[in-house]
Amino acid sequence: MHRPEYGERVPKKNVFSSVAAWRRRTVSRAVHRGARWVREAGAVTTERPGPYRFRRLGAGTRLAFPQGTVFGDPWIEIGEYCIIAQDVTLTAGMMPGLDLGADPILTLGNGVVLGRGSHVIADVRLTIGDDCFFGPGVYVTTTNHSYDDPELPVGKQWPRSEPVTIGPGGWVGTGAVILPGARLGRNVVVAAGAVVRGEVPDHAVVAGAPAKVVRSWDPEAGWQPPLRTPAPVPVPEGVTSRELMALAALEATADGALSGEPEHGTAVTGRGTAVTGRGTAVPGAAADAS
């Protein structure tokens, strides 16, 4: 411990500054705890539907808080284990308070994920199949403006509506737009920013505005044109997070077995052996994690 010499000035601790910092930290923690509580309390689930009366709200489904615009909920069906992110708009009908008849208008299958800020607007039948994943800011609509009358403002002309169908297993990239009349098949990939209209066959990749098929699956020849990257190697069952972390550290530091560069598709087997995408076994990864 330093002892000040005679005549040496000893800096004084700013008690007020320390108290102010403590107060800021305390307030910050309180605000974050409050925000977490609000997000949890405001989320919509089967057990806590909030103000909504959906035609169906499946078990395990969650609409994050805050929700976007939601109306026509008696004509909206949402399947099981769906994830609806913050600020997602779900609407059935052109405006609230309409009687839309006996049949559902908007249907989301099981396991659907809608990214933050997405909009799903259904004035007529709109169906999204099971296990579809949407990135943030996706816009799906059954209605488009018409401009038949050159004298009348476009916004005042009666719109055109056509049903939309998105098949199961699809992936829709950030900012994509799905227009009225679109019919997407099974396991279709829509590139970010694409504008899709018309029919898209099963197992196709579409991109552009307007979107065009840029890759498709042939049962005999595989993907055409061929994929430019090797298929990823899935992580085998039974692999722990500690084993994966140990493998990541091994790839970052080793200059021996892996020559300083991670192989494509490296994974860890349940027996503690790292297997690269080229079939090379690198033992000891799991042992390092133990």
N, C-alpha and C positions, 0 to 999 in steps of 0.2 A: 504494500500500500504506500502510495506516494505521500510524503509529509511535506507540506509547504514550508519553504525557508522563511526566515524573518523578512518581512516586507513584501513577500510575494503575494500577488493578488489571487485570491481563490474565486473562480467563477461560481456564481450562485445558480442553483437550479431554479428554473422558471416553473414554479408550482402551478401558476395559472395556465400555462401552456400545456402541462401534463394533464391537468383536469379537463381542459377543453378537448384534448385528444381522446381521453377516456370517454367523454360524453359522445364524441362523434362515433367512436367504435360501438358504444352501447346503442346509440340510435340506429346505426347502420344494421347491426344484428337484429334489432327489433323490427325494422322495416322489412328485412328479408324474411324473417320468420312470419310476419304478417302477410307478405306477398305469397309465400308458400301456402299459408292457410287459406287465403282467398282463392288461389288456383285450385286447391283441393276441394274446397267447399263449393266452388262454382262449376266444377266439372259435371257433365251430364252422364249418368250411367243408368242401367236398368233399375237399380235400387234408388237412385236419386235423379229422376227425370227432369227436375226443375219445372219450368213453366210449360214444357212441351208435352204434347200428347201424340207422339209418333204412332203410326199404324203398327209398327213393329220396331223394337229396340232390343237387339239380341244380347244374350249374356256375354259379359266380358268386353263389351263395346264401351268406348269412352270418347266423349266430345270435350276437348280441352277448353278451359276458360282463358280468355273470353271467347265466346262463340261469335261467329259472324252473323249476318242476317239469316234468320231462319223463319220461314212461314210456310203455311200449307202442310204443317207437320202431320195432320191426320191422313195425308195421302203420301207420306214418306215411309218407306220400309228400310231399316238398316239391320244387316245381319249380325252374326256373332263375331266377337273378337275383332271388331273394326277399330281403327285409330283415326280419329278426326282431329286434326291439329287446330291450333289457335286461328281465329279469324277466318274460318271456313264458312262460306255461304252455301246454304242448302234451301232451295225454294221449290215449291210446287204451285203452279198457277202464276198468272201475271201479277197478282197483287194479293194481299191478305184478305181473308174473309169470304173467299169464293167457295161455292159448292161445286166440287170437281167430280161428283158422281161416286159410283160404288167401287171403282177399281183404283188401285194405286197408280200414282203418276211417276214417282221417283223410287227406284229400288237399288240398294247397294247390297251386294252379296256378302258372304262371310269372309272375314280377313281382309277387308278393303282398307287401304291406307290412303288418306287424303292429306297432302302436304299443306303447310301453313299458307294461308291466304288464297287457297283455291276457291273456285266458284263452280257450283253445279246447279244450273238453272233449267228447270223442267216445266214447260207449259203443256207438253204432251208427253207420252211415255218415254222415259229414259231409264235404261238398265245398265248397271255396271256389275260385271260378273265377279265370282269369287277370286280372292287373292290378287286383286289388281293394286298396283302401287303407283301413286301419283306424287310427283315432286311438288315443290312449292309453286304457288302462282299459276296452277293449271286452270283453264277456263273451258267448261263443257256446257253447251247450251243447245236446246232444241228450237230456239227462236232466233230469227235474223230479221234485220230491218229490210223493208222493201222500198223501192224508189220508182215505182211505176209512173206516178204522176209527176211530171217535171216541174209543175207549178207549186206543189205542196211540199213543205219542209219534210225531209225524210223522217225525222223523229215523230211526225204526226200521222204518218201513213201506217195502215194496219200491217203488222209484221207477218211473215210467213213462218210456219212451224212444221217441223218434221221430226219423227221419233229418232232417237239415238240409241245404239246398242254397242257396248264395249264388252268383248268376250272375256272369259276368265283368264287369269294368269298374266295380264298385260302389264306393261311398264310404260308410264307416260312421263316424259321428262319435264324439267322445270320450264314454266312459261308456255307450254304447248296449248293450242286452242283446238278443241274438237267442235266442229260446226254441225248445224242441223242436218239430219239425214245420214250422218256417218254411221257405218257399220263395221266395227273392228272385230276381227276374228280372235281366235285363241292365241295366247302368248305373243301378242303383237308388241313390238317396241316402238314407241314414238319418241323421236329425238327431241331434245330441248328446243323450244321455240318453233316447233313445227306447227303448221296450220292444216288440219286434216278434214277432208270432206270425202263423201262417197264410201265405197267398200274397200276394205283392206283384208286380204286373205290371212288365214292362220299362219303363224310362225313367219311373220314378215317384219322387216325393219323399215320404217318410213321416216323421211327427213325432208325439210324444206318448206317453203311457203309459195304455192300450195305443195303439200307433202306428196312425195313420190316414193315408191318402193325402191330402196337402195340395196337390200339384201333379203334373200328368201331361202327357205329350207327345202331341199330336194331329198326325198327318202333314200335315193340311191347315191347321189353325189354329195350330200351334206349341204352345208351353207354355200350359197353362190351369190356373189363372189366369195371365195374362201376367207375365213377369219384371219386377221393379220397377227393375232396373238394366240399363244397356246391356251387350251382350256385350263381353268384353275383347278387345283387339286383340293377337294373338300377336306375339311378337318375331320379325322375319324372320330367316332363316338368314344367317349370316355377320356378324352384329352382335357386336362385341367387348364385353367387360366395361367397357373404358375409355369406349366410346361411351355405354353405359348410364349410367355414373357422370357423364359430362359432361352428359347430358340431365337427370339428377336434380338436378345443381347448377343447370342452367339454369332448371328449373321452380321451384326454391326461391328464386332471386334475381331473375329477370327480371320486370319490370313493364311490358314493352313488348308484344312479340308474344303473350305468353301472359297479359297483363293481370294478372300477379301470382298467378294461380291455374292449377294444372295441369289440362289438359283430361282428359276421361275416356279411359282406354285409350291414353295416349300411348306411342308406340314409336319406335324409330329404324330407318330403312331401311338396307340394306347400302351405300347410296351416301352416307350421312351426312346424311340429311334426317329430321328428327323429324316423324312423322305422328300427329296426334291422332285420337282415336276419332271425331271429327266430320269427318275428312277434311282438316283444315287442315295444310298443310305449313309447317314451321318450319326453314329451312335453317341450316346452320352448326354443328349439334350435333356432328357427327363431326369437323369441323375444329377445334373447341375441344378435342377429346380428343387430337388428334395432337401 
